[in-house]
Amino acid sequence: LSFFFQHPKNTTIPTLPWLLIFVSELLLSLAWLFTQSYCWRPVTRTVFPERLPADDKLPAIDVFICTADPNKEPIVEVMNTVISAMALDYPPEKLHVYVSDDAGSDATLRCTKEAWNFARYWVPFCRKYDLVTACPDVYFSSSEVDSGNFEGSEFKAARTKMEVI
């Protein structure tokens, strides 16, 4: 901006580039100022589960889990993601989970079959006891108690059975 207030004898440089730079800096400053408004008053949202439609009116959901290399992405972690997606609180007939293995690994295929066999027991267990943590690895390695529907000795027996499976 000080370039424009210089004495005319010192301005041998063309003014158009300076004017374009000044306008671009002005626009950048305005854009920065407008983005700072999100920090001044952050947006908070509230969830209203009672407003959700009935289960028969919910749309179908497809969950795609992509994996590429079983050496770089541990198969156990991928299968925990698959099982967690299968245990979502959503009508089972409208929830479809797909595993896309770009490497075409036999190990991923075998582990997916094993995860499906385990999920046949795990998903009903999660739904019966209203478990918040649906990831088996996190649930069994956590020392704190999950906030769920615990019914004393029946829950302990079911949890012990799940640990064995």
VEXPAMI-592274 format. One record per residue: residue number from 1; residue in one letter; x, y, z of N, C-alpha, C in turn. Coordinates in nm, 2 decimals, padded with zeros to 4 digits, always signed. Layout:
N
NUM,a,X,Y,Z,X,Y,Z,X,Y,Z
...
END
This chain:
165
1,l,+00.08,-00.12,+00.00,+00.00,+00.00,+00.00,+00.09,+00.13,+00.00
2,s,+00.20,+00.11,+00.07,+00.29,+00.23,+00.07,+00.35,+00.26,-00.07
3,f,+00.35,+00.17,-00.16,+00.40,+00.19,-00.30,+00.32,+00.29,-00.37
4,f,+00.19,+00.29,-00.34,+00.10,+00.39,-00.41,+00.11,+00.53,-00.36
5,f,+00.17,+00.55,-00.24,+00.18,+00.68,-00.19,+00.33,+00.74,-00.21
6,q,+00.41,+00.67,-00.28,+00.54,+00.72,-00.31,+00.53,+00.84,-00.40
7,h,+00.64,+00.92,-00.40,+00.64,+01.03,-00.49,+00.65,+00.98,-00.63
8,p,+00.58,+01.05,-00.73,+00.58,+00.99,-00.87,+00.72,+00.98,-00.94
9,k,+00.82,+01.05,-00.90,+00.95,+01.04,-00.96,+01.02,+00.91,-00.93
10,n,+00.98,+00.85,-00.81,+01.04,+00.72,-00.77,+00.97,+00.60,-00.83
11,t,+00.86,+00.62,-00.89,+00.78,+00.50,-00.94,+00.81,+00.47,-01.09
12,t,+00.92,+00.40,-01.11,+00.96,+00.36,-01.25,+00.90,+00.22,-01.27
13,i,+00.86,+00.15,-01.17,+00.80,+00.02,-01.18,+00.66,+00.03,-01.23
14,p,+00.61,-00.05,-01.32,+00.47,-00.05,-01.36,+00.38,-00.07,-01.24
15,t,+00.26,+00.00,-01.23,+00.18,-00.01,-01.12,+00.08,-00.13,-01.12
16,l,+00.05,-00.18,-01.24,-00.05,-00.29,-01.25,-00.01,-00.42,-01.17
17,p,+00.12,-00.47,-01.17,+00.15,-00.58,-01.09,+00.14,-00.55,-00.94
18,w,+00.17,-00.43,-00.90,+00.16,-00.39,-00.76,+00.01,-00.38,-00.72
19,l,-00.07,-00.34,-00.81,-00.21,-00.33,-00.78,-00.27,-00.47,-00.77
20,l,-00.23,-00.56,-00.85,-00.28,-00.70,-00.84,-00.24,-00.77,-00.71
21,i,-00.11,-00.75,-00.68,-00.06,-00.80,-00.55,-00.14,-00.75,-00.43
22,f,-00.16,-00.61,-00.43,-00.24,-00.55,-00.33,-00.38,-00.61,-00.32
23,v,-00.45,-00.63,-00.43,-00.58,-00.68,-00.43,-00.58,-00.83,-00.38
24,s,-00.49,-00.90,-00.42,-00.48,-01.04,-00.38,-00.45,-01.05,-00.23
25,e,-00.37,-00.97,-00.18,-00.34,-00.97,-00.03,-00.46,-00.92,+00.05
26,l,-00.54,-00.83,-00.01,-00.66,-00.78,+00.05,-00.76,-00.90,+00.06
27,l,-00.78,-00.97,-00.05,-00.87,-01.08,-00.06,-00.83,-01.19,+00.04
28,l,-00.70,-01.22,+00.05,-00.65,-01.32,+00.14,-00.68,-01.28,+00.28
29,s,-00.66,-01.16,+00.31,-00.68,-01.11,+00.45,-00.83,-01.12,+00.48
30,l,-00.92,-01.09,+00.39,-01.06,-01.10,+00.42,-01.10,-01.25,+00.43
31,a,-01.05,-01.33,+00.35,-01.08,-01.48,+00.36,-01.03,-01.53,+00.50
32,w,-00.91,-01.49,+00.54,-00.86,-01.53,+00.67,-00.96,-01.48,+00.78
33,l,-01.00,-01.35,+00.77,-01.09,-01.29,+00.87,-01.22,-01.37,+00.88
34,f,-01.28,-01.41,+00.77,-01.40,-01.48,+00.77,-01.39,-01.62,+00.82
35,t,-01.27,-01.68,+00.80,-01.25,-01.82,+00.86,-01.23,-01.81,+01.01
36,q,-01.19,-01.70,+01.06,-01.17,-01.69,+01.20,-01.30,-01.68,+01.28
37,s,-01.41,-01.65,+01.21,-01.54,-01.64,+01.28,-01.58,-01.78,+01.33
38,y,-01.54,-01.89,+01.27,-01.57,-02.02,+01.32,-01.50,-02.04,+01.46
39,c,-01.39,-01.98,+01.48,-01.32,-02.00,+01.61,-01.39,-01.91,+01.72
40,w,-01.45,-01.80,+01.67,-01.51,-01.71,+01.77,-01.64,-01.77,+01.83
41,r,-01.72,-01.84,+01.74,-01.84,-01.90,+01.78,-01.86,-02.03,+01.71
42,p,-01.81,-02.14,+01.77,-01.81,-02.27,+01.71,-01.95,-02.32,+01.70
43,v,-01.98,-02.40,+01.60,-02.11,-02.46,+01.58,-02.12,-02.59,+01.66
44,t,-02.23,-02.60,+01.74,-02.25,-02.72,+01.81,-02.39,-02.78,+01.76
45,r,-02.39,-02.91,+01.75,-02.51,-02.98,+01.70,-02.56,-03.07,+01.81
46,t,-02.69,-03.09,+01.81,-02.76,-03.18,+01.91,-02.82,-03.29,+01.83
47,v,-02.81,-03.41,+01.89,-02.87,-03.53,+01.83,-03.01,-03.55,+01.89
48,f,-03.10,-03.58,+01.80,-03.24,-03.61,+01.84,-03.27,-03.75,+01.79
49,p,-03.24,-03.86,+01.86,-03.27,-03.99,+01.81,-03.42,-04.02,+01.81
50,e,-03.50,-03.95,+01.88,-03.64,-03.97,+01.88,-03.71,-03.92,+01.75
51,r,-03.63,-03.84,+01.67,-03.69,-03.80,+01.54,-03.66,-03.89,+01.43
52,l,-03.58,-04.00,+01.46,-03.55,-04.09,+01.35,-03.67,-04.17,+01.31
53,p,-03.68,-04.20,+01.18,-03.80,-04.28,+01.14,-03.79,-04.42,+01.19
54,a,-03.90,-04.49,+01.17,-03.91,-04.63,+01.22,-03.81,-04.71,+01.14
55,d,-03.77,-04.83,+01.19,-03.67,-04.91,+01.12,-03.71,-04.95,+00.98
56,d,-03.84,-04.97,+00.95,-03.87,-05.01,+00.82,-03.86,-04.89,+00.72
57,k,-03.85,-04.77,+00.77,-03.83,-04.65,+00.68,-03.69,-04.60,+00.66
58,l,-03.60,-04.66,+00.73,-03.46,-04.63,+00.72,-03.40,-04.67,+00.59
59,p,-03.31,-04.60,+00.53,-03.25,-04.64,+00.40,-03.15,-04.75,+00.43
60,a,-03.12,-04.82,+00.32,-03.01,-04.92,+00.33,-02.88,-04.85,+00.33
61,i,-02.78,-04.91,+00.40,-02.65,-04.85,+00.41,-02.55,-04.96,+00.37
62,d,-02.45,-04.91,+00.29,-02.34,-04.99,+00.24,-02.22,-04.94,+00.31
63,v,-02.14,-05.03,+00.38,-02.02,-04.99,+00.44,-01.91,-05.06,+00.36
64,f,-01.82,-04.98,+00.31,-01.70,-05.03,+00.23,-01.58,-05.02,+00.31
65,i,-01.51,-05.13,+00.33,-01.38,-05.13,+00.41,-01.27,-05.17,+00.31
66,c,-01.18,-05.08,+00.28,-01.08,-05.11,+00.18,-00.95,-05.14,+00.24
67,t,-00.88,-05.24,+00.19,-00.75,-05.28,+00.24,-00.66,-05.31,+00.11
68,a,-00.53,-05.29,+00.13,-00.45,-05.31,+00.01,-00.34,-05.41,+00.03
69,d,-00.27,-05.40,+00.14,-00.15,-05.49,+00.17,-00.16,-05.54,+00.31
70,p,-00.17,-05.67,+00.32,-00.18,-05.73,+00.46,-00.05,-05.71,+00.54
71,n,+00.06,-05.68,+00.48,+00.18,-05.66,+00.55,+00.18,-05.52,+00.61
72,k,+00.12,-05.42,+00.54,+00.12,-05.28,+00.59,+00.00,-05.25,+00.68
73,e,-00.11,-05.32,+00.65,-00.23,-05.30,+00.73,-00.26,-05.43,+00.80
74,p,-00.24,-05.44,+00.93,-00.26,-05.57,+01.00,-00.40,-05.62,+00.98
75,i,-00.41,-05.75,+00.94,-00.54,-05.81,+00.91,-00.63,-05.81,+01.03
76,v,-00.57,-05.82,+01.15,-00.65,-05.82,+01.27,-00.72,-05.69,+01.29
77,e,-00.65,-05.58,+01.26,-00.72,-05.45,+01.27,-00.83,-05.43,+01.17
78,v,-00.80,-05.48,+01.05,-00.91,-05.47,+00.94,-01.03,-05.55,+00.98
79,m,-01.01,-05.67,+01.04,-01.12,-05.75,+01.08,-01.19,-05.69,+01.20
80,n,-01.12,-05.63,+01.29,-01.19,-05.55,+01.40,-01.28,-05.44,+01.34
81,t,-01.24,-05.38,+01.23,-01.32,-05.28,+01.17,-01.44,-05.34,+01.11
82,v,-01.42,-05.45,+01.04,-01.54,-05.52,+00.98,-01.64,-05.56,+01.08
83,i,-01.59,-05.62,+01.19,-01.68,-05.67,+01.30,-01.75,-05.55,+01.36
84,s,-01.68,-05.44,+01.38,-01.74,-05.32,+01.44,-01.85,-05.26,+01.35
85,a,-01.83,-05.27,+01.22,-01.93,-05.22,+01.12,-02.05,-05.31,+01.12
86,m,-02.03,-05.44,+01.14,-02.14,-05.53,+01.14,-02.22,-05.52,+01.27
87,a,-02.16,-05.47,+01.38,-02.23,-05.45,+01.50,-02.29,-05.31,+01.52
88,l,-02.30,-05.24,+01.41,-02.37,-05.11,+01.42,-02.51,-05.12,+01.46
89,d,-02.56,-05.02,+01.53,-02.70,-05.02,+01.58,-02.79,-04.98,+01.46
90,y,-02.82,-05.07,+01.37,-02.89,-05.05,+01.25,-02.97,-05.18,+01.21
91,p,-03.08,-05.17,+01.15,-03.15,-05.30,+01.11,-03.06,-05.39,+01.03
92,p,-03.04,-05.51,+01.07,-02.94,-05.60,+01.00,-02.97,-05.62,+00.85
93,e,-03.10,-05.62,+00.81,-03.13,-05.65,+00.68,-03.11,-05.53,+00.59
94,k,-03.08,-05.41,+00.65,-03.05,-05.29,+00.57,-02.90,-05.25,+00.58
95,l,-02.82,-05.33,+00.64,-02.68,-05.30,+00.66,-02.60,-05.40,+00.58
96,h,-02.52,-05.35,+00.49,-02.43,-05.43,+00.41,-02.29,-05.39,+00.43
97,v,-02.20,-05.48,+00.46,-02.06,-05.46,+00.49,-01.98,-05.53,+00.38
98,y,-01.90,-05.45,+00.31,-01.82,-05.51,+00.20,-01.67,-05.48,+00.23
99,v,-01.59,-05.59,+00.20,-01.44,-05.57,+00.22,-01.38,-05.58,+00.08
100,s,-01.31,-05.47,+00.05,-01.24,-05.46,-00.08,-01.09,-05.48,-00.05
101,d,-01.04,-05.59,-00.10,-00.90,-05.62,-00.09,-00.83,-05.60,-00.22
102,d,-00.76,-05.50,-00.24,-00.69,-05.47,-00.37,-00.58,-05.56,-00.39
103,a,-00.52,-05.62,-00.29,-00.41,-05.71,-00.31,-00.46,-05.85,-00.34
104,g,-00.58,-05.88,-00.32,-00.63,-06.02,-00.34,-00.57,-06.12,-00.26
105,s,-00.54,-06.09,-00.14,-00.46,-06.18,-00.05,-00.55,-06.29,+00.00
106,d,-00.49,-06.42,+00.00,-00.56,-06.53,+00.05,-00.58,-06.52,+00.21
107,a,-00.48,-06.46,+00.27,-00.49,-06.44,+00.42,-00.61,-06.35,+00.45
108,t,-00.63,-06.25,+00.38,-00.75,-06.16,+00.41,-00.88,-06.23,+00.38
109,l,-00.89,-06.32,+00.28,-01.01,-06.39,+00.26,-01.04,-06.49,+00.37
110,r,-00.93,-06.56,+00.42,-00.95,-06.66,+00.53,-00.99,-06.58,+00.66
111,c,-00.93,-06.47,+00.68,-00.96,-06.40,+00.80,-01.10,-06.34,+00.80
112,t,-01.14,-06.30,+00.68,-01.28,-06.25,+00.66,-01.38,-06.35,+00.70
113,k,-01.35,-06.48,+00.65,-01.44,-06.59,+00.69,-01.44,-06.61,+00.84
114,e,-01.33,-06.61,+00.90,-01.32,-06.63,+01.05,-01.39,-06.51,+01.12
115,a,-01.37,-06.39,+01.07,-01.44,-06.28,+01.13,-01.59,-06.29,+01.12
116,w,-01.64,-06.34,+01.01,-01.78,-06.36,+00.99,-01.83,-06.47,+01.09
117,n,-01.75,-06.57,+01.11,-01.79,-06.68,+01.21,-01.80,-06.62,+01.35
118,f,-01.70,-06.54,+01.38,-01.70,-06.48,+01.52,-01.81,-06.38,+01.53
119,a,-01.84,-06.30,+01.42,-01.95,-06.20,+01.43,-02.08,-06.26,+01.45
120,r,-02.10,-06.39,+01.41,-02.23,-06.45,+01.44,-02.26,-06.46,+01.58
121,y,-02.16,-06.47,+01.67,-02.17,-06.47,+01.81,-02.16,-06.33,+01.88
122,w,-02.07,-06.25,+01.82,-02.03,-06.12,+01.88,-02.14,-06.02,+01.86
123,v,-02.20,-06.01,+01.75,-02.31,-05.91,+01.72,-02.43,-05.93,+01.81
124,p,-02.48,-06.05,+01.83,-02.59,-06.07,+01.92,-02.55,-06.04,+02.07
125,f,-02.43,-06.07,+02.10,-02.38,-06.04,+02.23,-02.38,-05.89,+02.26
126,c,-02.33,-05.81,+02.16,-02.33,-05.66,+02.17,-02.47,-05.61,+02.18
127,r,-02.56,-05.66,+02.10,-02.70,-05.61,+02.10,-02.77,-05.65,+02.23
128,k,-02.75,-05.77,+02.28,-02.82,-05.82,+02.40,-02.78,-05.73,+02.52
129,y,-02.65,-05.70,+02.53,-02.60,-05.63,+02.65,-02.58,-05.48,+02.63
130,d,-02.62,-05.43,+02.51,-02.61,-05.29,+02.48,-02.47,-05.23,+02.50
131,l,-02.37,-05.30,+02.44,-02.24,-05.26,+02.45,-02.21,-05.14,+02.37
132,v,-02.14,-05.04,+02.42,-02.10,-04.92,+02.35,-01.98,-04.95,+02.26
133,t,-01.89,-05.02,+02.31,-01.77,-05.06,+02.23,-01.79,-05.18,+02.15
134,a,-01.81,-05.17,+02.02,-01.84,-05.29,+01.94,-01.71,-05.35,+01.88
135,c,-01.60,-05.29,+01.90,-01.47,-05.35,+01.85,-01.42,-05.45,+01.95
136,p,-01.41,-05.58,+01.91,-01.37,-05.68,+02.01,-01.24,-05.66,+02.07
137,d,-01.14,-05.61,+01.99,-01.00,-05.59,+02.04,-01.00,-05.49,+02.15
138,v,-01.07,-05.38,+02.13,-01.08,-05.27,+02.23,-01.16,-05.32,+02.35
139,y,-01.27,-05.39,+02.33,-01.35,-05.43,+02.44,-01.28,-05.53,+02.53
140,f,-01.21,-05.62,+02.48,-01.14,-05.72,+02.56,-01.01,-05.67,+02.62
141,s,-00.95,-05.57,+02.56,-00.82,-05.52,+02.61,-00.85,-05.40,+02.71
142,s,-00.97,-05.35,+02.72,-01.00,-05.24,+02.80,-01.01,-05.28,+02.95
143,s,-00.96,-05.21,+03.04,-00.97,-05.24,+03.18,-01.10,-05.18,+03.24
144,e,-01.15,-05.08,+03.18,-01.27,-05.01,+03.24,-01.39,-05.09,+03.18
145,v,-01.50,-05.08,+03.26,-01.62,-05.15,+03.23,-01.70,-05.06,+03.13
146,d,-01.75,-05.13,+03.02,-01.83,-05.07,+02.92,-01.97,-05.04,+02.98
147,s,-02.02,-04.93,+02.94,-02.16,-04.89,+03.00,-02.26,-04.97,+02.91
148,g,-02.30,-05.08,+02.96,-02.40,-05.16,+02.89,-02.50,-05.22,+02.99
149,n,-02.58,-05.32,+02.94,-02.68,-05.38,+03.02,-02.62,-05.51,+03.09
150,f,-02.56,-05.49,+03.21,-02.50,-05.61,+03.27,-02.59,-05.67,+03.37
151,e,-02.61,-05.80,+03.36,-02.71,-05.87,+03.45,-02.64,-05.97,+03.53
152,g,-02.53,-05.93,+03.60,-02.46,-06.02,+03.69,-02.40,-06.14,+03.63
153,s,-02.43,-06.26,+03.69,-02.36,-06.38,+03.66,-02.39,-06.42,+03.51
154,e,-02.50,-06.39,+03.46,-02.54,-06.43,+03.32,-02.44,-06.35,+03.22
155,f,-02.42,-06.22,+03.25,-02.33,-06.15,+03.17,-02.19,-06.20,+03.18
156,k,-02.14,-06.23,+03.30,-02.01,-06.28,+03.32,-01.99,-06.41,+03.25
157,a,-02.08,-06.50,+03.25,-02.07,-06.62,+03.18,-02.07,-06.60,+03.03
158,a,-02.15,-06.51,+02.98,-02.15,-06.48,+02.83,-02.02,-06.42,+02.79
159,r,-01.97,-06.33,+02.87,-01.84,-06.26,+02.84,-01.73,-06.36,+02.84
160,t,-01.73,-06.45,+02.94,-01.62,-06.56,+02.94,-01.63,-06.64,+02.82
161,k,-01.75,-06.68,+02.78,-01.77,-06.76,+02.65,-01.72,-06.68,+02.53
162,m,-01.75,-06.55,+02.52,-01.70,-06.47,+02.41,-01.55,-06.47,+02.41
163,e,-01.48,-06.46,+02.52,-01.34,-06.46,+02.53,-01.28,-06.59,+02.47
164,v,-01.35,-06.70,+02.50,-01.30,-06.83,+02.45,-01.31,-06.84,+02.30
165,i,-01.42,-06.79,+02.25,-01.45,-06.80,+02.10,-01.34,-06.72,+02.03
END
